[in-house]
Amino acid sequence: MNTFFNARLPRMFIDIEAEQDYWQEWFHNLPQAAAARSFHAYWPVIGAVYDIYINHPGWDSDRAQARYALCAAVQLQGLSDREASEVFSQVWGRISGERLGRAALESSARRHAA
């Protein structure tokens, strides 16, 4: 099990393998997922959010999202600013507990299911 712990903030454990299992079921609802053709090809886009969360504790979502938009994985996948924002918001929300409203999630899933 790959578990990460950040000693600078209150204890927070993230089981990356469990997160990968979760996203393997849901990644197809994210922007540009179909272009990636597989979960393993898309994981770097999702994993970049975890990387920022783990390596930059205490950053607020605005600062983290600005860094995320510049990540190589986001650029290589060809995500627009809006698409990168959508991926970031869903993954950050899962990690931090800052959830999108149900209507926003359902709307996003419908747009990217096709």
Buried (B, 14 or more C-beta within 10 A) or exposed (E): EEEBEBEEEEEEEBEBEEBBEEBBEBBBBBBBBEEBEEBEBBBBBBBBBBBBBBEEEEBEBEEBBEBBBEBEBBEEBEBEEEBBBBBBBBBBBBBBEEEBEEEBBEEBBEEBEE
